[in-house]
Amino acid sequence: MQDVIVVGAGPAGLCTALALAERGVPNTLIAAPHRPAGDKPDTRTAALFNPSIQLLRNIGVWNAVVEHCAPLAAIRLIDDTAAIFRAPELTFHASEIAEAVFGFNVPQVRLLAALNAKAQDAAAVRIVESAGVRDFSIGEDLVTLHLAEGDSLDARLVIAADGRNSLARRAAGISVKESPCNQTAVACAFWHQRDHQSVSTEFHRRAGPMTVVPMPGRASSLVWVERPETAARLGAMDDKEFARNLQRNLQGLLGEIAQVGPRVLFPLSHMTAAAMGRNRIALIGEAAHAMPPIGAQGLNLSLRDAAVVAEIAGEALQAGNDPGSPFCLGAYQDARLPDAKERSFAVGSLNAALISGLIPVQLARGAGLHLINAVPPLRRRLMHLGLAPRGPLPPLMRRETL
Ligand SMILES: Cc1cc2nc3c(=O)[nH]c(=O)nc-3n(C[C@H](O)[C@H](O)[C@H](O)COP(=O)(O)OP(=O)(O)OC[C@H]3O[C@@H](n4cnc5c(N)ncnc54)[C@H](O)[C@@H]3O)c2cc1C
């Protein structure tokens, strides 16, 4: 029997396996083929904030990806909703909170490659390649995982990183709260005439946000959220027509669009699990929470799950305790559920306020943004909260852990 098995080798699962190793917890990672974009390469980047970057440093993968990443020195919000009461343009500078940068924009494909390479080398991570876990049998003292190949494995703690349709979550008996989200994101890289000056820009539009995030050189990554039919049309356009559309919607921000990379469509969902763990199964990443890409919250939240679950399992094993006990799962839930619920609520509210045609909602949104713009302590508070929740960060996300 193993102490800890991680299920799912997406970014959340791989980071957890390496965080556990860093905390002295040998673990097994069940790695099914990772195809977030189906047959296409994943064109997404992730804007990762400083605590997440620190985690990547502390688990030893940052040096392998840094050359492909671009720093994020400022974040600009532009109201493009055509609402009667238009919000002001807001730009948050990392220097306002005494940081050089908010974080870095990291290509997901590069991140996955670096995490995989590190996990292959880590003596404390045993990788089991499999077509996936097909079933879980939950006992009092252990969980048995039945693999597609017919083998089975036992563990005291299962960390479920098996994505938004998590089988482990269902086996644990954890329900989810879902909000309708009739939106699809078009994600691609593009090259442009003007320098982005390390500023990420989020256009708030009625169909959803359109965000351009710096990449090295005169390049940016695009996440353009639209109604599914419009997204399908954008996906089907030839490169020239798409570039023309993009340039028009960016309103000259980055000058002429010189080239666009392959586009991939990601249907969005918004969901939060009712609990972060039960029956010896702890949920992390999108197994626990999925949300539209507003304010770059998704993977940052997942990496906090990873750092905390590794800490709790490490402490339990060091003290000779059972890492899958109700006590440990309770501690994990207390540490992580408020953050997950708050982020989910904030992202959901902002998304709903964007797409709402109701004038009172538009007024409230505009007034809120005016207030944030005008009150520096409020701006700084929001910037701190955007990067990380209140309270101390888990040790693996702190600078002094190095
Ligand atoms: C367009 C877009 C832009 C985004 N931008 C940002 C951003 O800028 N910043 C940010 O922080 N976040 C961002 N996100 C969110 C981020 O991409 C996701 O949170 C993250 O990719 C989810 O990772 P995950 O490991 O939890 O899940 P997944 O990537 O879905 O991985 C789940 C893994 O589990 C495996 N699996 C599934 N079932 C089984 C099974 N039964 N047995 C074994 N394995 C299984 C799958 O094969 C897969 O490898 C964005 C999301 C989108 C859609």
Ligand as a Chemical Component Dictionary entry (heavy atoms), coordinates in Angstrom:
data_LIG
# 
_chem_comp.id                   LIG 
_chem_comp.type                 NON-POLYMER 
_chem_comp.pdbx_formal_charge   0 
_chem_comp.three_letter_code    LIG 
# 
loop_
_chem_comp_atom.comp_id 
_chem_comp_atom.atom_id 
_chem_comp_atom.alt_atom_id 
_chem_comp_atom.type_symbol 
_chem_comp_atom.charge 
_chem_comp_atom.model_Cartn_x 
_chem_comp_atom.model_Cartn_y 
_chem_comp_atom.model_Cartn_z 
_chem_comp_atom.pdbx_ordinal 
LIG C1  C1  C 0 -8.510 29.744 -22.264 1  
LIG C2  C2  C 0 -7.984 29.555 -20.877 2  
LIG C3  C3  C 0 -7.000 30.399 -20.374 3  
LIG C4  C4  C 0 -6.520 30.236 -19.082 4  
LIG N1  N1  N 0 -5.602 31.124 -18.600 5  
LIG C5  C5  C 0 -5.182 31.009 -17.317 6  
LIG C6  C6  C 0 -4.273 31.957 -16.773 7  
LIG O1  O1  O 0 -3.844 32.895 -17.447 8  
LIG N2  N2  N 0 -3.874 31.808 -15.477 9  
LIG C7  C7  C 0 -4.352 30.794 -14.694 10 
LIG O2  O2  O 0 -3.979 30.718 -13.515 11 
LIG N3  N3  N 0 -5.215 29.866 -15.203 12 
LIG C8  C8  C 0 -5.632 29.951 -16.477 13 
LIG N4  N4  N 0 -6.497 29.028 -16.988 14 
LIG C9  C9  C 0 -6.899 27.884 -16.162 15 
LIG C10 C10 C 0 -5.900 26.712 -16.292 16 
LIG O3  O3  O 0 -5.575 26.477 -17.630 17 
LIG C11 C11 C 0 -6.531 25.455 -15.691 18 
LIG O4  O4  O 0 -6.863 25.751 -14.361 19 
LIG C12 C12 C 0 -5.574 24.294 -15.658 20 
LIG O5  O5  O 0 -5.117 23.980 -16.929 21 
LIG C13 C13 C 0 -6.279 23.078 -15.077 22 
LIG O6  O6  O 0 -5.302 22.143 -14.726 23 
LIG P1  P1  P 0 -5.680 20.775 -13.996 24 
LIG O7  O7  O 0 -4.390 20.042 -13.864 25 
LIG O8  O8  O 0 -6.491 21.027 -12.781 26 
LIG O9  O9  O 0 -6.670 20.014 -14.986 27 
LIG P2  P2  P 0 -6.419 19.405 -16.442 28 
LIG O10 O10 O 0 -5.450 20.223 -17.186 29 
LIG O11 O11 O 0 -7.777 19.189 -17.016 30 
LIG O12 O12 O 0 -5.727 17.991 -16.149 31 
LIG C14 C14 C 0 -6.443 16.874 -15.704 32 
LIG C15 C15 C 0 -5.612 15.637 -16.009 33 
LIG O13 O13 O 0 -6.257 14.512 -15.418 34 
LIG C16 C16 C 0 -6.224 13.432 -16.348 35 
LIG N5  N5  N 0 -7.324 12.517 -16.031 36 
LIG C17 C17 C 0 -8.653 12.721 -16.200 37 
LIG N6  N6  N 0 -9.352 11.641 -15.800 38 
LIG C18 C18 C 0 -8.430 10.725 -15.378 39 
LIG C19 C19 C 0 -8.517 9.391  -14.847 40 
LIG N7  N7  N 0 -9.705 8.785  -14.689 41 
LIG N8  N8  N 0 -7.377 8.765  -14.499 42 
LIG C20 C20 C 0 -6.161 9.381  -14.647 43 
LIG N9  N9  N 0 -6.020 10.629 -15.147 44 
LIG C21 C21 C 0 -7.147 11.280 -15.503 45 
LIG C22 C22 C 0 -6.347 14.091 -17.725 46 
LIG O14 O14 O 0 -5.821 13.223 -18.735 47 
LIG C23 C23 C 0 -5.491 15.327 -17.512 48 
LIG O15 O15 O 0 -4.137 15.071 -17.822 49 
LIG C24 C24 C 0 -7.012 29.176 -18.273 50 
LIG C25 C25 C 0 -7.989 28.311 -18.785 51 
LIG C26 C26 C 0 -8.490 28.516 -20.058 52 
LIG C27 C27 C 0 -9.568 27.590 -20.566 53 
# 
loop_
_chem_comp_bond.comp_id 
_chem_comp_bond.atom_id_1 
_chem_comp_bond.atom_id_2 
_chem_comp_bond.value_order 
_chem_comp_bond.pdbx_ordinal 
LIG C1  C2  SING 1  
LIG C2  C3  SING 2  
LIG C2  C26 DOUB 3  
LIG C3  C4  DOUB 4  
LIG C4  N1  SING 5  
LIG C4  C24 SING 6  
LIG N1  C5  DOUB 7  
LIG C5  C6  SING 8  
LIG C5  C8  SING 9  
LIG C6  O1  DOUB 10 
LIG C6  N2  SING 11 
LIG N2  C7  SING 12 
LIG C7  O2  DOUB 13 
LIG C7  N3  SING 14 
LIG N3  C8  DOUB 15 
LIG C8  N4  SING 16 
LIG N4  C9  SING 17 
LIG N4  C24 SING 18 
LIG C9  C10 SING 19 
LIG C10 O3  SING 20 
LIG C10 C11 SING 21 
LIG C11 O4  SING 22 
LIG C11 C12 SING 23 
LIG C12 O5  SING 24 
LIG C12 C13 SING 25 
LIG C13 O6  SING 26 
LIG O6  P1  SING 27 
LIG P1  O7  DOUB 28 
LIG P1  O8  SING 29 
LIG P1  O9  SING 30 
LIG O9  P2  SING 31 
LIG P2  O10 DOUB 32 
LIG P2  O11 SING 33 
LIG P2  O12 SING 34 
LIG O12 C14 SING 35 
LIG C14 C15 SING 36 
LIG C15 O13 SING 37 
LIG C15 C23 SING 38 
LIG O13 C16 SING 39 
LIG C16 N5  SING 40 
LIG C16 C22 SING 41 
LIG N5  C17 SING 42 
LIG N5  C21 SING 43 
LIG C17 N6  DOUB 44 
LIG N6  C18 SING 45 
LIG C18 C19 SING 46 
LIG C18 C21 DOUB 47 
LIG C19 N7  SING 48 
LIG C19 N8  DOUB 49 
LIG N8  C20 SING 50 
LIG C20 N9  DOUB 51 
LIG N9  C21 SING 52 
LIG C22 O14 SING 53 
LIG C22 C23 SING 54 
LIG C23 O15 SING 55 
LIG C24 C25 DOUB 56 
LIG C25 C26 SING 57 
LIG C26 C27 SING 58 
# 
